[in-house]
């Protein structure tokens, strides 16, 4: 029984570290969204830009850290 509790604890810690390791800070997310929105709304309209940029920022946040984004941009 004690081994199962340790396994569960290790699993939870692993998930927490994994999920946070590829997340952008709210500040970076906001900067990316503003830049994306201002450029995209001229081409796809305001509603389309909101949807597109929200999705793009979410996907970038899931894949990159702040440091990686700063190196790219």
N, CA, C and O atoms as a GROMACS GRO file, in nm:
protein
  292
    1UNK      N    1   0.082  -0.119   0.000
    1UNK     CA    2   0.000   0.000   0.000
    1UNK      C    3   0.086   0.125   0.000
    1UNK      O    4   0.054   0.222  -0.069
    2UNK      N    5   0.193   0.126   0.073
    2UNK     CA    6   0.282   0.240   0.080
    2UNK      C    7   0.346   0.267  -0.055
    2UNK      O    8   0.368   0.383  -0.090
    3UNK      N    9   0.377   0.164  -0.130
    3UNK     CA   10   0.437   0.178  -0.263
    3UNK      C   11   0.340   0.246  -0.360
    3UNK      O   12   0.382   0.327  -0.443
    4UNK      N   13   0.213   0.214  -0.348
    4UNK     CA   14   0.112   0.276  -0.435
    4UNK      C   15   0.103   0.426  -0.406
    4UNK      O   16   0.093   0.505  -0.499
    5UNK      N   17   0.105   0.464  -0.281
    5UNK     CA   18   0.100   0.607  -0.246
    5UNK      C   19   0.222   0.680  -0.301
    5UNK      O   20   0.209   0.792  -0.352
    6UNK      N   21   0.338   0.620  -0.290
    6UNK     CA   22   0.460   0.682  -0.344
    6UNK      C   23   0.451   0.696  -0.495
    6UNK      O   24   0.491   0.799  -0.550
    7UNK      N   25   0.398   0.593  -0.562
    7UNK     CA   26   0.382   0.598  -0.706
    7UNK      C   27   0.287   0.711  -0.746
    7UNK      O   28   0.315   0.785  -0.840
    8UNK      N   29   0.176   0.723  -0.676
    8UNK     CA   30   0.079   0.828  -0.706
    8UNK      C   31   0.141   0.966  -0.686
    8UNK      O   32   0.121   1.056  -0.768
    9UNK      N   33   0.215   0.983  -0.578
    9UNK     CA   34   0.280   1.110  -0.550
    9UNK      C   35   0.382   1.143  -0.658
    9UNK      O   36   0.388   1.257  -0.704
   10UNK      N   37   0.461   1.047  -0.698
   10UNK     CA   38   0.559   1.067  -0.804
   10UNK      C   39   0.490   1.103  -0.936
   10UNK      O   40   0.538   1.189  -1.009
   11UNK      N   41   0.381   1.038  -0.965
   11UNK     CA   42   0.304   1.066  -1.086
   11UNK      C   43   0.249   1.208  -1.086
   11UNK      O   44   0.258   1.277  -1.188
   12UNK      N   45   0.194   1.253  -0.976
   12UNK     CA   46   0.140   1.389  -0.966
   12UNK      C   47   0.251   1.492  -0.981
   12UNK      O   48   0.234   1.590  -1.054
   13UNK      N   49   0.362   1.472  -0.916
   13UNK     CA   50   0.475   1.565  -0.927
   13UNK      C   51   0.526   1.571  -1.070
   13UNK      O   52   0.556   1.678  -1.121
   14UNK      N   53   0.535   1.456  -1.134
   14UNK     CA   54   0.581   1.451  -1.273
   14UNK      C   55   0.488   1.530  -1.364
   14UNK      O   56   0.534   1.606  -1.450
   15UNK      N   57   0.358   1.514  -1.346
   15UNK     CA   58   0.261   1.589  -1.428
   15UNK      C   59   0.271   1.739  -1.403
   15UNK      O   60   0.265   1.817  -1.498
   16UNK      N   61   0.287   1.779  -1.279
   16UNK     CA   62   0.298   1.922  -1.249
   16UNK      C   63   0.422   1.983  -1.313
   16UNK      O   64   0.416   2.092  -1.369
   17UNK      N   65   0.532   1.914  -1.305
   17UNK     CA   66   0.656   1.964  -1.364
   17UNK      C   67   0.644   1.967  -1.515
   17UNK      O   68   0.687   2.064  -1.579
   18UNK      N   69   0.587   1.865  -1.574
   18UNK     CA   70   0.572   1.857  -1.719
   18UNK      C   71   0.482   1.967  -1.772
   18UNK      O   72   0.515   2.030  -1.872
   19UNK      N   73   0.370   1.991  -1.706
   19UNK     CA   74   0.277   2.092  -1.755
   19UNK      C   75   0.334   2.233  -1.741
   19UNK      O   76   0.309   2.317  -1.828
   20UNK      N   77   0.407   2.260  -1.638
   20UNK     CA   78   0.463   2.393  -1.618
   20UNK      C   79   0.590   2.417  -1.698
   20UNK      O   80   0.630   2.532  -1.718
   21UNK      N   81   0.654   2.312  -1.745
   21UNK     CA   82   0.780   2.330  -1.815
   21UNK      C   83   0.763   2.392  -1.952
   21UNK      O   84   0.858   2.450  -2.005
   22UNK      N   85   0.645   2.382  -2.010
   22UNK     CA   86   0.621   2.441  -2.141
   22UNK      C   87   0.500   2.534  -2.134
   22UNK      O   88   0.400   2.514  -2.203
   23UNK      N   89   0.511   2.634  -2.051
   23UNK     CA   90   0.402   2.731  -2.040
   23UNK      C   91   0.461   2.871  -2.043
   23UNK      O   92   0.561   2.900  -1.978
   24UNK      N   93   0.397   2.956  -2.119
   24UNK     CA   94   0.440   3.095  -2.127
   24UNK      C   95   0.380   3.173  -2.011
   24UNK      O   96   0.272   3.139  -1.961
   25UNK      N   97   0.448   3.276  -1.970
   25UNK     CA   98   0.394   3.364  -1.867
   25UNK      C   99   0.278   3.444  -1.925
   25UNK      O  100   0.272   3.465  -2.046
   26UNK      N  101   0.187   3.489  -1.841
   26UNK     CA  102   0.075   3.570  -1.890
   26UNK      C  103   0.121   3.696  -1.965
   26UNK      O  104   0.056   3.739  -2.060
   27UNK      N  105   0.232   3.754  -1.922
   27UNK     CA  106   0.285   3.874  -1.988
   27UNK      C  107   0.325   3.844  -2.133
   27UNK      O  108   0.289   3.918  -2.224
   28UNK      N  109   0.398   3.736  -2.153
   28UNK     CA  110   0.441   3.697  -2.288
   28UNK      C  111   0.320   3.659  -2.373
   28UNK      O  112   0.312   3.695  -2.490
   29UNK      N  113   0.226   3.585  -2.314
   29UNK     CA  114   0.105   3.548  -2.388
   29UNK      C  115   0.031   3.673  -2.436
   29UNK      O  116  -0.015   3.679  -2.550
   30UNK      N  117   0.019   3.772  -2.349
   30UNK     CA  118  -0.050   3.896  -2.385
   30UNK      C  119   0.022   3.969  -2.498
   30UNK      O  120  -0.042   4.017  -2.592
   31UNK      N  121   0.154   3.976  -2.489
   31UNK     CA  122   0.232   4.043  -2.595
   31UNK      C  123   0.216   3.971  -2.728
   31UNK      O  124   0.199   4.036  -2.832
   32UNK      N  125   0.220   3.839  -2.726
   32UNK     CA  126   0.202   3.762  -2.850
   32UNK      C  127   0.062   3.783  -2.907
   32UNK      O  128   0.046   3.799  -3.028
   33UNK      N  129  -0.038   3.783  -2.820
   33UNK     CA  130  -0.176   3.800  -2.866
   33UNK      C  131  -0.195   3.938  -2.929
   33UNK      O  132  -0.254   3.950  -3.036
   34UNK      N  133  -0.146   4.041  -2.863
   34UNK     CA  134  -0.162   4.178  -2.915
   34UNK      C  135  -0.094   4.192  -3.050
   34UNK      O  136  -0.151   4.250  -3.143
   35UNK      N  137   0.027   4.140  -3.063
   35UNK     CA  138   0.098   4.146  -3.190
   35UNK      C  139   0.027   4.069  -3.299
   35UNK      O  140   0.016   4.115  -3.412
   36UNK      N  141  -0.021   3.952  -3.265
   36UNK     CA  142  -0.092   3.869  -3.361
   36UNK      C  143  -0.222   3.936  -3.403
   36UNK      O  144  -0.254   3.942  -3.522
   37UNK      N  145  -0.298   3.985  -3.307
   37UNK     CA  146  -0.429   4.044  -3.335
   37UNK      C  147  -0.418   4.167  -3.424
   37UNK      O  148  -0.492   4.183  -3.521
   38UNK      N  149  -0.324   4.254  -3.390
   38UNK     CA  150  -0.311   4.378  -3.468
   38UNK      C  151  -0.271   4.350  -3.613
   38UNK      O  152  -0.312   4.424  -3.703
   39UNK      N  153  -0.194   4.247  -3.636
   39UNK     CA  154  -0.155   4.213  -3.773
   39UNK      C  155  -0.263   4.132  -3.846
   39UNK      O  156  -0.280   4.149  -3.967
   40UNK      N  157  -0.334   4.047  -3.775
   40UNK     CA  158  -0.428   3.955  -3.839
   40UNK      C  159  -0.564   4.016  -3.871
   40UNK      O  160  -0.628   3.976  -3.967
   41UNK      N  161  -0.608   4.113  -3.790
   41UNK     CA  162  -0.744   4.163  -3.811
   41UNK      C  163  -0.762   4.233  -3.945
   41UNK      O  164  -0.873   4.239  -3.997
   42UNK      N  165  -0.654   4.284  -4.002
   42UNK     CA  166  -0.664   4.348  -4.134
   42UNK      C  167  -0.691   4.245  -4.244
   42UNK      O  168  -0.750   4.278  -4.347
   43UNK      N  169  -0.649   4.122  -4.222
   43UNK     CA  170  -0.664   4.018  -4.324
   43UNK      C  171  -0.786   3.929  -4.304
   43UNK      O  172  -0.851   3.889  -4.400
   44UNK      N  173  -0.818   3.898  -4.177
   44UNK     CA  174  -0.927   3.803  -4.153
   44UNK      C  175  -1.040   3.862  -4.069
   44UNK      O  176  -1.132   3.789  -4.031
   45UNK      N  177  -1.035   3.990  -4.040
   45UNK     CA  178  -1.140   4.054  -3.962
   45UNK      C  179  -1.119   4.036  -3.812
   45UNK      O  180  -1.038   3.953  -3.769
   46UNK      N  181  -1.192   4.115  -3.734
   46UNK     CA  182  -1.174   4.116  -3.589
   46UNK      C  183  -1.211   3.982  -3.525
   46UNK      O  184  -1.137   3.930  -3.442
   47UNK      N  185  -1.325   3.926  -3.564
   47UNK     CA  186  -1.368   3.798  -3.504
   47UNK      C  187  -1.273   3.684  -3.541
   47UNK      O  188  -1.238   3.602  -3.457
   48UNK      N  189  -1.234   3.680  -3.666
   48UNK     CA  190  -1.140   3.576  -3.709
   48UNK      C  191  -1.005   3.589  -3.641
   48UNK      O  192  -0.942   3.489  -3.606
   49UNK      N  193  -0.961   3.713  -3.622
   49UNK     CA  194  -0.833   3.737  -3.556
   49UNK      C  195  -0.836   3.693  -3.410
   49UNK      O  196  -0.738   3.637  -3.360
   50UNK      N  197  -0.947   3.717  -3.343
   50UNK     CA  198  -0.959   3.673  -3.202
   50UNK      C  199  -0.945   3.522  -3.192
   50UNK      O  200  -0.871   3.471  -3.108
   51UNK      N  201  -1.017   3.451  -3.278
   51UNK     CA  202  -1.013   3.305  -3.275
   51UNK      C  203  -0.874   3.254  -3.312
   51UNK      O  204  -0.818   3.169  -3.244
   52UNK      N  205  -0.821   3.306  -3.421
   52UNK     CA  206  -0.690   3.262  -3.470
   52UNK      C  207  -0.580   3.289  -3.368
   52UNK      O  208  -0.498   3.201  -3.339
   53UNK      N  209  -0.578   3.409  -3.314
   53UNK     CA  210  -0.469   3.446  -3.222
   53UNK      C  211  -0.480   3.373  -3.088
   53UNK      O  212  -0.378   3.336  -3.030
   54UNK      N  213  -0.601   3.353  -3.040
   54UNK     CA  214  -0.618   3.277  -2.916
   54UNK      C  215  -0.565   3.135  -2.932
   54UNK      O  216  -0.495   3.084  -2.846
   55UNK      N  217  -0.599   3.074  -3.044
   55UNK     CA  218  -0.552   2.938  -3.072
   55UNK      C  219  -0.400   2.935  -3.087
   55UNK      O  220  -0.334   2.847  -3.033
   56UNK      N  221  -0.347   3.029  -3.161
   56UNK     CA  222  -0.202   3.034  -3.186
   56UNK      C  223  -0.124   3.052  -3.056
   56UNK      O  224  -0.026   2.982  -3.032
   57UNK      N  225  -0.168   3.144  -2.971
   57UNK     CA  226  -0.099   3.168  -2.844
   57UNK      C  227  -0.110   3.046  -2.754
   57UNK      O  228  -0.013   3.011  -2.686
   58UNK      N  229  -0.225   2.980  -2.753
   58UNK     CA  230  -0.241   2.859  -2.672
   58UNK      C  231  -0.145   2.750  -2.717
   58UNK      O  232  -0.081   2.684  -2.634
   59UNK      N  233  -0.134   2.730  -2.847
   59UNK     CA  234  -0.045   2.627  -2.899
   59UNK      C  235   0.102   2.662  -2.872
   59UNK      O  236   0.181   2.574  -2.837
   60UNK      N  237   0.138   2.789  -2.886
   60UNK     CA  238   0.276   2.831  -2.856
   60UNK      C  239   0.307   2.811  -2.708
   60UNK      O  240   0.417   2.768  -2.672
   61UNK      N  241   0.210   2.842  -2.622
   61UNK     CA  242   0.230   2.827  -2.479
   61UNK      C  243   0.247   2.681  -2.440
   61UNK      O  244   0.323   2.650  -2.348
   62UNK      N  245   0.178   2.593  -2.509
   62UNK     CA  246   0.192   2.449  -2.480
   62UNK      C  247   0.325   2.393  -2.527
   62UNK      O  248   0.371   2.291  -2.477
   63UNK      N  249   0.387   2.459  -2.624
   63UNK     CA  250   0.508   2.404  -2.684
   63UNK      C  251   0.638   2.470  -2.636
   63UNK      O  252   0.742   2.405  -2.632
   64UNK      N  253   0.633   2.598  -2.599
   64UNK     CA  254   0.755   2.673  -2.570
   64UNK      C  255   0.753   2.737  -2.432
   64UNK      O  256   0.648   2.759  -2.373
   65UNK      N  257   0.873   2.765  -2.382
   65UNK     CA  258   0.890   2.842  -2.259
   65UNK      C  259   0.915   2.988  -2.295
   65UNK      O  260   0.932   3.021  -2.413
   66UNK      N  261   0.917   3.075  -2.195
   66UNK     CA  262   0.945   3.217  -2.219
   66UNK      C  263   1.082   3.236  -2.285
   66UNK      O  264   1.096   3.314  -2.379
   67UNK      N  265   1.181   3.165  -2.235
   67UNK     CA  266   1.316   3.179  -2.291
   67UNK      C  267   1.322   3.136  -2.437
   67UNK      O  268   1.388   3.202  -2.518
   68UNK      N  269   1.254   3.029  -2.470
   68UNK     CA  270   1.254   2.982  -2.609
   68UNK      C  271   1.183   3.082  -2.700
   68UNK      O  272   1.230   3.108  -2.811
   69UNK      N  273   1.073   3.138  -2.655
   69UNK     CA  274   1.002   3.239  -2.735
   69UNK      C  275   1.088   3.363  -2.753
   69UNK      O  276   1.094   3.421  -2.862
   70UNK      N  277   1.156   3.404  -2.647
   70UNK     CA  278   1.244   3.523  -2.658
   70UNK      C  279   1.357   3.500  -2.757
   70UNK      O  280   1.400   3.594  -2.824
   71UNK      N  281   1.406   3.377  -2.767
   71UNK     CA  282   1.510   3.348  -2.864
   71UNK      C  283   1.456   3.351  -3.008
   71UNK      O  284   1.524   3.395  -3.100
   72UNK      N  285   1.332   3.305  -3.025
   72UNK     CA  286   1.271   3.302  -3.157
   72UNK      C  287   1.240   3.444  -3.205
   72UNK      O  288   1.270   3.479  -3.319
   73UNK      N  289   1.179   3.524  -3.119
   73UNK     CA  290   1.138   3.659  -3.155
   73UNK      C  291   1.240   3.759  -3.105
   73UNK      O  292   1.223   3.879  -3.126
   0.00000   0.00000   0.00000
